[in-house]
Amino acid sequence: MLSMTGFGGANTRRNGYVIASEIKTVNNRYFKAALRISDGFSSLEPQIESLLRSKIDRGTISVQLKIRREEGQSRFQINEAALSYYLDRARSTAGSDAGLAMGGVADFFRLPGVIEESGQSESAQEAWQAVEENLCQALDALSEMRRREGDEMEKAIRRHCGDLAARIAKVEELVPQVSARYREKLLERVSAIMSEHQLTVSENDFIREIALFVDKSDISEEIVRFRSHLDQFDAALKMTAPCGKRLDFLTQEMFREVNTIGSKANFSEITYWVVDMKTIVEKIREMVQNVE
């Protein structure tokens, strides 16, 4: 099982490029990638996102990728059109001699777009092999961290599922007491009314009332379904494929069954366990939100 929260990074040198990457992930119901890449390499974004999708099923993925050529490998040139544009704007604003001093010209070279790498789109594609290798290393580190955290989460979830199994067994033990307790209370109320108003009630009517209550308060089906959800939960945890969405659905179903048990049984001892079970299911739900 993989957690959706993790971090991985890599620093590599290959094919004349020095590359540093950081990848962070947090939970999200869907896949969402946010990329920050060095200027001149934005054309690689589709390939980077495709690589991320092949490794990560869902979550918010933030990638910071710095790419530069090694010393002696840079191929920079002056974008004369951009420089001319900035100079013309400066002259029109401050006069014909504006920006012609050496210090002024040096400042112009720092403006966006004046200095650029020649053949940027070709250079970006040339760098892809080195970038892919770097990102794969970072993704491996990310996966290892997510796997470790996922293993710890799985242990905690399994403990909680064990607690739920124990509590649903307690509830099942109390089921016979529900009708017996109702029969006692109904007999007390009916006897009091009969004594006060000198009335009689046939045994058949009394039995029919008990039977109706037992039918309405029967929670055996909910108990069976709850145990089935626990079994499916266990099977999902053993899957090698991403199981977060399935676990999320099963958690919702478990919560629904617990609610129904509490409302149908209407028995204080069962209500105690129902409240306890709701608390545990909520803990599982919070953890499942961070499972891929």
N, C-alpha and C positions, 0 to 999 in steps of 0.2 A: 504494500500500500504506500502511496506517495502523498506527502503533504503538499499543499499548494504554496507554502511559504518556504523560501530558500534563497541562497545567494551563491554565485559562482563567478570566478574571474580567471583570466589567463593573460600572460605576457609572452609573446613569441616574436621571433625574427625569422623571416622566410622570404626568399625571392626578392631581396632588397628592401623589404618592408619591416617596420617595427610596429607591432600591433598590441594594444592593451584593451581588454574588454572587461566589463562588469555586467552581470545579469542578475536582476532581482525579481522575485515573483511573490505575489500576494494573492489571496483568494478572490475569485470572481466566478459567477455562474457560467460565464462565457469566456472565449479566448479574446484577449485584448493586448496588442503589442504597442509599446511606446519606444521609438528608436531615436537615439541621439548619435549621429555619425559625423566624423570629421568632414569639413568642407571638401567638396570635390568627389565624394564617394556616395552621394545620396542615390545614385542609380543602382546601388546594390541592395536597396531596401526590399524589393520584391523577393530576391533570393534569400535574404536574411530572414524575412518573415516565413518563407516556405520552409526553411531549415528549422525555425522555432516550432512551427506547426507539426513537423515530423517528430519532434521530441516531447512536446507539451500539449496535452489535450485541452486544458482550460486553465484560466487564471489571468491575472494582469501581469504582463512581463515587461519590465523596463530594461532596456539595453543601452549601455553607453560604450561606444566603440571609437577608439582613437587610432588613426592610421597615419603614419608618416614614412617617408622614404629614409633609408639609412644615409649617413653622411656620404656625400659624393654621388648620390643617386637621384637627387632632386632635379626636376626639369621645370624651372619656373621661367615665366616671361612676363613682360609688361603688357597689359591690355591698353594699347594706345588710345582706343576709343573712350574707355572709361576715364583715363587720365586727362584726355582732352576735354571731356565733358566737365570734370571737376574744375579744371583750370579756367574754362570759359565762364563757368558760374561764378568763380572767384573774381575774375576780371570785371564781369558785369556788375558785381556788387561793390568792389573796393577799388577799381581803377585798373588801367592797362598793365601796371607793373606788379600787381598783386600775385603772390605765390611764386615769383621768379627767383627769389633768394634761395640759396642752397638749403637753408633750414626749412623754408616753406615747401620746397619741392620734396624734401625727405618726408615731411608730414603728409603730403599727398599720396606718397607710396603706401601709407598705412591705411588709406581709405578702402572700403570694401570693393573688391573686384578689380583693383588696379594691378595687383600682383596675383597671377594665377598660374596653376600648373598646366603646362602645355599638354594638349590631348587628354583632358580630364576624364572624359567618358571611357576612352580606351584604357587609360591608366587604371580606372576603377575596376574594369573587367579583368585586367591583368592581375590585379591584386586579389581577386576573388578566391583563388586557391589558398592563398596565405590567410585570408580572412576566415574562410570556412574552417580551416584547420584550427585557428585560434578559438573560434566560437564553439567548435566541438569540444575542445578542452574545457572551456568555461561551462558548457552544458553538462559535461560529465561531472564536474565539481558540484554544480547545482543539483544534479540528480542524486548524487551521493548524500548531500545534506538533506534533501527532501525525503530520501529513503530512510535515513536515520530518524528524522522527526516522525515520519509516517509509521515506523516500527513502534516508536514509543506511544503514538496515538492509538495504534491497533491494540497494544497491550491494555491501555486504559479502557478502550471501548469494549474489549472482551470481558474485562472485570465488571463493567457496568451491565453487560448482557447477562453475565452470571448472576448478578444481583437481581435483575429483572426476573430471571427464571425462578429464583428462589422465592420471590415475592408473589409471582403468579401461582406458585404451588400453595402458598399460604392462603391466597384468596380462594383457591379451589377447595381447600380443606374447610373453609367457612361456609361454602354454598349450602350444605344441608341445614345449617342453623338458621338461614334466612327464612325459609318457610315455617320452621318450627317456632321461631320467635314471633313471626307474624300471626301464627295460629294462636299462640298464647295471648298476645295483645288483643286480637280480635275476640277471642273467647271472653276476656275480661270485660271489654267494652259492651259486647252483646249481653252478657250476663247482667251487667249493671243496668242497662236500659230495660231489659226484660223484667228485672226485679222492680224497677221504679214504676213502670207502666203496666205491669202484670201482662206482659206479652209472651208469646212463644214463637220460637223459630225452629223449623224442621231441620233435622240433621242433614238432609239432602241439600237444603239451601246453604247451610254452613259449609258443607264440603265443597259445593260449587264455588262459593266465594274464595275458599282457600285455593282451589284448582286454578281459578282465574288469576289470582295473585302470583302463584308459582309460575304460571305460563308467562306473565308479563315480566317477572323478575329473573327469568332464566338467563344466565350468562355463560352457559356452557359453550355456546357457539363462539362467543367473543374470546373465551379462554383458548379454544382450539386455534382460532385465527391468530391470536397473539403469539402462541407458541410457534405457529407456522412462520410468522414474521421473524421471530428469533432465529429459526433454522435458515431462512433465506438470508438473513443478515450474516450468519456465520459463513454461508456459502459464498456470499459476495466478498467477504473479507479474504477469502482464499483465492479470489480471482487474480490473475496476473494483469489483466486489462484494467484501465481506469474504472473505478466503481463508485465514485463520489455521488453521482446523480442517483444511482440505484439506492445507495444507503440513505440518501436524503428522503427519497420517496418512502422507503420502508420505515424510517423514523416517524414520518407523518402518519403512516398507517397505524403504527404502534400507539401513538398518542391518541388517535381516534378510538381505538379499541379500549384503551384505559378509560377514556371519558365515558364511553358507553357502559362499561362495567360499573363505574361509579354511579351513574344515573339510574340504571336498571336495578341494581341490587338494593340501593337505598338502605344500607345496613352499616351502622357506625364502625364496626370492626373492619369491614371491607373498605370503607371510605378511608380509614387510616392508611391502609396499604396502597390504595389508589393514589393518595396524595404523595406518598413516598415514591411510587413508580413514576408519577409525572415529573418529579424532580430529577430522577435518574434519566428518563427519556430526554429531558431538556438538556442535560449535560452531554448526552450523546449527540444531540442535534447540533449543539455548538461546535463540537469537534468535527462532525461530519461536514460542516460548512467549509472546512479547510482541507478536505480530502479531494484529490483530483479524480 
